[in-house]
Amino acid sequence: MKTRAVVLRGTSTARPYTGSRPAEVEELDLGAPREGEVLVRIAAASLCHSDLSVVNGDRVRPLPMALGHEAVGVVEETGPGVGRVAPGDHVALVFVPSCGFCRHCAEGRPALCGQAAAANGSGALLHGPSLLTDAAGERVHHQLGVSAFSEYAVVAQESMVPIPRDVPFSVASMFGCAVLTGAGAVINTAALRPGQATVVYGLGGVGLSAVLGARAAGAYPVIAVDPVPEKRALALRLGATHAYDPADATEAVRELTSGGAELAVEAVGSPKVMAACLAAVARGGRVVSVGLPAPDRVLEVPALAFAGEGKSLLGSYMGDAVPRRDIPRFLDLWRAGLMPVEEMHTGTLPLTDINEALEELASGRAIRQVLDTSGMLGG
């Protein structure tokens, strides 16, 4: 079948993206779902900073690539052996399609699945090579097993979680990456306890989701740090109790918490910010890093902070989430009013405006833009 999809053929650091236009909508051929795979009509796809990192080359991926990894849609067709979903089901797509059998999956850490990492790194699907080809017959790679900036996508059944049909597509589209990663970092990786002081550096979709997770888990105070005043104001509306510019944050956090927070979440992808987080936590405090720095960036911090002060630095990929467990419970928190993720929605755009959306994201103005991939949001 045919599908219109956003394709990246070469990375670009030129700005504005509206001028360089690194990504364009193309008509691609999409193969039928194989065993264990599902055809999904994409309803809404959120634009994440990880997408921008592929466009600008910070995250090296095989090209050409059909972009998009955070989305929601409706099951159209299932391949042989699919038992998790059926046609008509609404599903949130997940960018790590865990195999269920490797060491990490067996330990309850499917976000670290080795088989999924290999498939994602090569631009394939969990059950086989890419099913996308362009007009010249060239194979187009999948982004993280999803490629959701498209009217349709074939994905592994392990890449999806059924969700209730009454959840708006624009809301549900943010749960497969931003909420899993940010709230998961606080609830799963850090195992935050009620009353613990928490500071979040970086207030994009992931950082704000960490604020929501901290609020839902009972943290106090919840401190938000970002150079953009509008993002700090939004964090306060979402449940942060205090908000600071990075230039003032370390001293303010230490004074507010009588020596330092018990948890700091780094959602920027900057070694400098990781070091600031380590300085902002008290003795015995924890820093959880969820941002993705460029591969050549190096972290330099005082070595004595660890054995000498009992501090810890924890990495968190996809919030150490178990998607089939965590997406339903985070949706329950949304339904209860404890995770108002719709406040992060900063615009709805058609596929053809992808470069304008990238420009907004790169500027720092946007938090979570939603692409209306197949006209389903207007219905």
C-alpha positions, 0 to 999 in steps of 0.5 A: 500500500501507499503512505505519505511519510516524512523522510530524512535523507541527510542531516542538517544543522543549518538554521532555520529548518524552514529554509534548509528543509531537511525533512520532506513528505514523500509517498512510500510503499509500505509492505503488509504486516508479517508474522507478529506485526500490525498495520496501524493508521496513525492518528497523532504523532508528537514531535520530540527532541530525539527527532531533532537530534536525528535531523541535526546528526547528534543521534546517528541513524541510517538514512534515508529514514522515515521519522517519528517515534511517539504516536497513537493510532488505530489498528487496521490489520494484524499479521499472523500470530498477533494476539495482543491487539485486534482491528479497531483497537486504539494503541500507543506506540512505544519506541523500544519493542522488547523481545521478552526473552533477553536478560534485560527483559527477563529482569523486568527492564525491557527498555534495555532489550538488546534485540530491540536495540539492535533492530532500532540501531539498524533501522529495521523492525523487531521481526524483520527488515524495513518494509518501506521503499521509495519511488526509486525502490530504495529501502527507507529505514524505520525510526525506532521501530515506529516511523510515525510521521506517516499516514500508516505504519507497520510495527511489531506488536511488541511496539504497542500498548492498547489504550481506552478509546475515550482518551483523546489522540492528542493526549495519548500521543505523548505517553509513549515517550515523554511521559514514559521517560520523564515520569518513569525517571522519577517513579521507576528509576529514582523510586521517589518517596513522598516528601522528598525534595526534587529538582528538574533541570530542563522543561521540555516534554520530558522534563515537564513530565518529570515534574508531573511524575514528581507531583503525582508521587508526592515530592515536596518541594518540586523545583523546576529549572529552565532559562525560558520564563514561559516554560518555568511558568508552565511548570508552576501550573503543572505542579512545581512549587518553585521555578528558577533560571539556571543561573540562580538555581544551585544556590536557590535549591540548596537554600530552599532545601537546607543543603540540597535536594534528594533528587535531581532530574537532568532532562537537557542532555548536557554534561554541564547540566549533569554537573549542576544537578550533582551540585544541587543534591544533598549528601546521599542525593541522587541524580537521574540523567534522561537527556541524550547528549551528543556522543562525543560529550564528556562529563567531568565532576568531582570524584569525591562526590560519590564515595565521599558524599554518598551521591549517585548518578543514575542513567534512565532510558525510557524511564526504566518503564514497562510500557504495558504496565506504566502507560495504563497507570499513567493514563489513570493518573491523567484521568484523575487530574494528576498528570494534565499532559494536555497543558504541554500541547503547543500546537497541531500541524499537518505533516507538510509543516514538519520543518516549521515544527522542527524550527519551533522545537529547535528555538526552545519555544515549543514543548510538544507539537502534535502532527495530524498525520491522517486527518483523524484529529479533526473528526 
